[in-house]
Amino acid sequence: MSAEKTIVSADQRIVEAMNRYGVVLMRIGMAIVFIWFGALKPFGLSPANELVDATITTMTWGVIPASVFIPVLGWWEVAIGVCFLYRPLVRVALILLVIQLPGTMLPLVLLPEVCFTQIPYGLTLEGQYIIKNLVLIAGAIIVGGSLREEPKGRYL
């Protein structure tokens, strides 16, 4: 077999494996992120708690105390993650995510001084933390777009 045919064959096997396992790995990765990040919040261990506190205080004029909101948000995120792990509950995860994610973008508007070093390009660490949610949105779209397909992998 020529080197070119070997490369093409290897490329084909790699692409087939990515196609077969990509969506399930995306679901598992999203589940891990939501469970891990969410579980930190109720215990006061999340570096995002301060940002959530400032955002909820600004947004609700202090009517909703952060001491109530942050644990609820954390357990909400854990629920999203758990639902991503079990394929029949992925639609529930997506609904919970559609409700939760717009709120994660609010600090960009409500607290620009916290999110940007130079508006609109220079992001602080907090701003980067928020912008990474674009990847979660894309992942959710990929996972949601696969729900009517037959599962491709054995490990679903």
C-alpha positions in Angstrom: 0.0 0.0 0.0 1.3 3.4 -0.9 2.0 6.1 1.7 -0.8 8.2 0.2 -3.4 5.3 0.5 -2.2 4.7 4.1 -2.7 8.4 5.0 -6.1 8.5 3.3 -7.2 5.2 5.1 -6.0 6.5 8.5 -7.8 9.8 7.9 -11.0 8.0 7.0 -10.8 5.9 10.2 -10.1 8.9 12.3 -13.0 10.9 10.8 -15.4 7.9 11.2 -14.4 7.6 14.9 -14.9 11.4 15.4 -18.4 11.1 13.8 -19.3 8.0 15.8 -18.2 9.3 19.2 -18.2 13.2 18.9 -21.7 13.9 20.1 -21.5 11.5 23.0 -18.2 13.0 24.0 -19.6 16.5 23.7 -22.5 15.5 26.0 -20.1 14.0 28.6 -17.8 17.0 28.4 -20.7 19.4 28.9 -22.0 17.3 31.7 -18.7 17.4 33.5 -18.4 21.2 33.1 -21.9 21.8 34.4 -21.8 19.4 37.3 -18.3 20.6 38.4 -18.8 24.3 37.9 -22.4 24.1 39.4 -21.4 22.1 42.4 -18.8 24.6 43.4 -21.4 27.4 43.7 -23.5 26.3 46.7 -20.4 25.6 48.7 -18.9 29.0 48.1 -16.0 27.5 46.1 -16.6 29.0 42.7 -14.5 31.9 41.6 -17.6 33.0 39.7 -19.7 33.5 42.8 -18.5 37.1 43.2 -19.4 37.9 39.6 -22.8 36.2 40.0 -23.4 38.2 43.2 -22.6 41.5 41.5 -24.7 40.7 38.5 -27.8 39.5 40.5 -27.5 42.5 42.8 -27.3 44.9 39.9 -30.1 43.2 37.9 -32.6 42.9 40.8 -31.6 46.0 42.8 -30.8 43.6 45.7 -34.3 42.2 45.8 -33.0 38.6 45.3 -30.3 37.9 47.7 -27.2 36.3 46.2 -27.1 33.9 49.2 -30.3 32.4 47.8 -29.7 32.8 44.1 -26.2 31.4 43.9 -27.0 27.9 45.4 -30.1 27.7 43.3 -28.1 28.5 40.2 -25.4 26.0 41.2 -27.9 23.1 41.7 -29.6 24.2 38.4 -26.3 23.8 36.6 -25.7 20.4 38.3 -29.2 19.3 37.0 -28.2 20.4 33.5 -25.1 18.3 33.7 -26.9 15.2 35.1 -29.5 15.5 32.3 -26.8 15.6 29.7 -25.4 12.3 31.0 -28.7 10.4 30.3 -29.7 10.6 26.7 -33.5 10.5 27.3 -33.1 13.7 29.5 -31.0 15.7 27.0 -34.1 17.7 25.9 -34.6 18.7 29.6 -30.9 19.7 29.8 -31.4 21.9 26.7 -34.5 23.6 28.1 -32.7 24.3 31.4 -29.7 25.5 29.4 -31.8 27.9 27.3 -33.2 29.4 30.5 -29.8 29.6 32.2 -27.3 30.7 29.5 -28.7 34.2 28.6 -28.2 35.1 32.3 -24.5 34.1 32.0 -24.0 36.8 29.4 -25.6 39.6 31.5 -22.3 40.8 33.1 -21.0 41.8 29.7 -23.8 44.4 29.6 -24.4 45.1 33.3 -20.8 45.0 34.5 -18.6 45.9 31.5 -15.9 47.3 33.8 -15.5 43.9 35.3 -15.5 42.0 32.0 -13.4 44.2 29.8 -10.0 45.8 30.0 -10.8 47.7 26.8 -14.3 47.5 25.4 -15.2 45.6 23.2 -11.9 43.7 22.6 -9.9 43.3 25.8 -11.4 40.7 28.0 -10.6 40.2 31.7 -10.5 36.7 33.1 -14.1 37.1 34.0 -14.9 38.2 30.5 -13.1 35.2 29.1 -15.1 33.0 31.5 -18.3 34.4 30.1 -17.3 34.3 26.4 -16.4 30.6 26.7 -20.1 30.0 27.0 -20.3 30.4 23.2 -18.6 27.0 23.0 -21.2 25.6 25.3 -24.0 27.1 23.1 -22.4 25.5 20.0 -22.1 22.2 21.9 -25.7 22.3 22.9 -26.8 23.0 19.3 -24.7 20.0 18.1 -26.1 17.7 20.8 -29.7 19.0 20.2 -29.3 18.6 16.5 -28.5 14.9 17.0 -31.5 14.0 19.1 -33.6 12.6 16.2 -30.7 10.5 14.9 -30.1 6.9 16.0 -27.2 6.8 18.5 -24.0 6.0 16.7 -21.9 4.7 19.5 -22.3 1.8 21.9 -21.5 4.0 24.9 -24.5 6.3 25.1 
